[in-house]
Amino acid sequence: MIEAFGNFVVGGNYIIGVVISLVLIAIQYVVINHGAGRISEVTAHSAHIAAALAMPRQEVELLVRVHQMGADRAAGAAGAG
Protein backbone atom coordinates (compact mmCIF):
# COMPACT_ATOMS: atom_id res chain seq x y z
CA MET A 1 0.00 0.00 0.00
CA ILE A 2 2.83 2.43 0.83
CA GLU A 3 4.57 1.53 -2.40
CA ALA A 4 1.36 2.08 -4.36
CA PHE A 5 0.89 5.51 -2.78
CA GLY A 6 4.52 6.41 -3.56
CA ASN A 7 4.08 5.41 -7.17
CA PHE A 8 0.88 7.44 -7.37
CA VAL A 9 2.52 10.59 -5.92
CA VAL A 10 5.87 10.56 -7.73
CA GLY A 11 5.01 8.33 -10.66
CA GLY A 12 8.23 6.33 -10.29
CA ASN A 13 10.44 9.45 -10.56
CA TYR A 14 12.71 9.58 -7.50
CA ILE A 15 13.81 13.17 -8.13
CA ILE A 16 10.23 14.38 -7.75
CA GLY A 17 9.96 12.34 -4.55
CA VAL A 18 13.11 13.97 -3.14
CA VAL A 19 11.85 17.44 -4.06
CA ILE A 20 8.47 16.80 -2.43
CA SER A 21 10.20 15.48 0.70
CA LEU A 22 12.46 18.54 0.91
CA VAL A 23 9.47 20.87 0.55
CA LEU A 24 7.61 19.06 3.33
CA ILE A 25 10.67 19.19 5.59
CA ALA A 26 11.04 22.93 4.97
CA ILE A 27 7.37 23.54 5.79
CA GLN A 28 7.66 21.54 9.02
CA TYR A 29 10.80 23.48 9.98
CA VAL A 30 9.05 26.81 9.53
CA VAL A 31 5.94 25.72 11.42
CA ILE A 32 7.92 24.29 14.35
CA ASN A 33 10.13 27.39 14.63
CA HIS A 34 7.13 29.70 14.51
CA GLY A 35 5.44 27.68 17.25
CA ALA A 36 8.57 27.74 19.40
CA GLY A 37 8.82 31.50 19.03
CA ARG A 38 5.20 31.91 20.06
CA ILE A 39 5.70 29.66 23.07
CA SER A 40 8.63 31.80 24.22
CA GLU A 41 6.51 34.96 23.81
CA VAL A 42 3.72 33.50 25.93
CA THR A 43 6.22 32.33 28.55
CA ALA A 44 7.80 35.79 28.78
CA HIS A 45 4.38 37.41 29.04
CA SER A 46 3.35 34.99 31.80
CA ALA A 47 6.57 35.68 33.69
CA HIS A 48 5.91 39.43 33.42
CA ILE A 49 2.39 38.99 34.80
CA ALA A 50 3.66 36.79 37.63
CA ALA A 51 6.30 39.39 38.52
CA ALA A 52 3.66 42.14 38.54
CA LEU A 53 1.38 40.09 40.75
CA ALA A 54 4.20 39.48 43.20
CA MET A 55 4.86 43.22 43.67
CA PRO A 56 3.46 45.04 46.67
CA ARG A 57 0.53 47.32 45.86
CA GLN A 58 2.51 50.55 46.27
CA GLU A 59 5.07 49.49 43.68
CA VAL A 60 2.33 48.64 41.21
CA GLU A 61 0.68 52.03 41.76
CA LEU A 62 4.03 53.73 41.18
CA LEU A 63 4.57 51.80 37.93
CA VAL A 64 1.07 52.75 36.76
CA ARG A 65 1.80 56.44 37.45
CA VAL A 66 5.11 56.28 35.61
CA HIS A 67 3.42 54.60 32.64
CA GLN A 68 0.67 57.25 32.62
CA MET A 69 3.26 60.05 32.71
CA GLY A 70 5.00 58.54 29.71
CA ALA A 71 1.72 58.24 27.83
CA ASP A 72 0.83 61.85 28.69
CA ARG A 73 4.21 63.06 27.42
CA ALA A 74 3.85 61.05 24.21
CA ALA A 75 0.37 62.50 23.65
CA GLY A 76 1.68 66.01 24.30
CA ALA A 77 4.56 65.52 21.87
CA ALA A 78 2.21 64.20 19.21
CA GLY A 79 -0.15 67.16 19.66
CA ALA A 80 2.69 69.71 19.53
CA GLY A 81 3.83 68.59 16.07
N, C-alpha and C positions, 0 to 999 in steps of 0.2 A: 504494500500500500504506500509506503514512504517512497519507494522507487518510482511508483506510478505517478505520485504527486510531483516528484522532482522532474520527471520527464515531461509532465504537463506544463510546469512552470518554465523550465529552461529549454525544453525541446531538444535535449541531448547536447546542448552547447554549454560546455563547462565555463567558458569565459563569461557568458551571461549570468550563470549561477554565482560566480565569484563577484561580479559587479553588484548583483542584487544583495548578496550577503554583506558586502562592504557598505552599501547604502543603509541596510538595516542596522548594522553595527554603529554607523555614524548617528543615526536617528536615536538609538538607545543611549548613546554617549551624551548627546545634547539633552535629552529628557532627564536622565539621571543627574547631570550636573545642574540643570535648572532646579530640580527638586531639592538637591542638596543646598543650593544657595537659598532657596525659600525657607528650608528648615532652619538654617543659621539665622536668617532674619527674624523668624518667629521666636527662636531661642533668645536672641539678643533683646527683643521687645519684651519677652516674658521676664527676663532678668532685670530690665529697667523698671518694669511694673513692681516686681518683688522688692527692689531696692527702694522705690518710692513708698511702698506700703510699710517698709521697716523704719522709715524716718519718723521721728517725733513730729507732732502736729505743727509746732512752731517752725520747724525747718521747711515743712511743706508750704506753709503760708508764705514764708520768705521767698521760696522759689517761685511761687505763683506771682508774687508782687514783682520780682525781678523779670519774669517772663512778660507780665503786663507792661512794665516800663519799656522793655525792648519793643513790644508791639506798638506802643504809643509813639515811640521815637520813629519807628519805621513808617507809621501812618503819617506823622508830621513831615518826614522827609519826602514822602511821596506826594503830599499835598503842596509842598513848597516848590516843587519842580514845575 
